[in-house]
Structure formats: structure tokens, C-alpha cells
Amino acid sequence: MMLSPPTKLTFRLSLLIAILALVVQFVPQVATYVPVPGFYIALAAFLLLALGNVLRGI
């Protein structure tokens, strides 16, 4: 399987989602407004980055 680097947009979007996951996890005031636990947000960021590596052009 050939891996390709993710596009800049994919990388930045996954980084932004990962930062959101950290904020949701460690700032209690923000966690009340986001109905999803921080773990699942971080998992979505990782999956987006992994798909960006596996699929060409994403």
C-alpha cells in the first residue's frame, strides 16, 4: 500500500479538530456546550488524518 502525504487543508482541519478535542477535554465550561466527549472528537481528527494519508488527493 502506497501512502501519500495529506493535503495542507486536511492536515490543518485535523489539527483544528484535535485542538477542539483538547479544549473540550480540559476546559469544563466549553464541555457543557459540546455534546460529544473529547475522546470521540480526537478520534475523528485522527481518522481524518489517517484517511488523508491512505487516500490520494484528500
Contacts in CASP RR format, 6 or more apart in sequence:
PFRMAT RR
TARGET T0000
AUTHOR 0000-0000-0000
METHOD contacts of the structure
MODEL  1
MMLSPPTKLTFRLSLLIAILALVVQFVPQVATYVPVPGFYIALAAFLLLA
LGNVLRGI
1 54 0 8 1.000
3 53 0 8 1.000
3 54 0 8 1.000
4 52 0 8 1.000
4 53 0 8 1.000
4 55 0 8 1.000
4 56 0 8 1.000
4 57 0 8 1.000
5 53 0 8 1.000
6 14 0 8 1.000
6 49 0 8 1.000
6 52 0 8 1.000
6 53 0 8 1.000
6 58 0 8 1.000
7 52 0 8 1.000
7 57 0 8 1.000
7 58 0 8 1.000
10 48 0 8 1.000
10 49 0 8 1.000
10 51 0 8 1.000
10 52 0 8 1.000
10 58 0 8 1.000
11 49 0 8 1.000
13 48 0 8 1.000
14 45 0 8 1.000
14 46 0 8 1.000
14 48 0 8 1.000
14 49 0 8 1.000
15 45 0 8 1.000
17 41 0 8 1.000
17 42 0 8 1.000
17 44 0 8 1.000
17 45 0 8 1.000
17 48 0 8 1.000
18 41 0 8 1.000
18 42 0 8 1.000
18 45 0 8 1.000
18 46 0 8 1.000
20 34 0 8 1.000
20 41 0 8 1.000
21 38 0 8 1.000
21 39 0 8 1.000
21 41 0 8 1.000
21 42 0 8 1.000
21 45 0 8 1.000
22 42 0 8 1.000
23 30 0 8 1.000
24 30 0 8 1.000
24 31 0 8 1.000
24 34 0 8 1.000
24 36 0 8 1.000
24 37 0 8 1.000
24 38 0 8 1.000
24 41 0 8 1.000
25 31 0 8 1.000
25 37 0 8 1.000
25 38 0 8 1.000
25 39 0 8 1.000
25 42 0 8 1.000
31 38 0 8 1.000
34 41 0 8 1.000
51 58 0 8 1.000
52 58 0 8 1.000
END
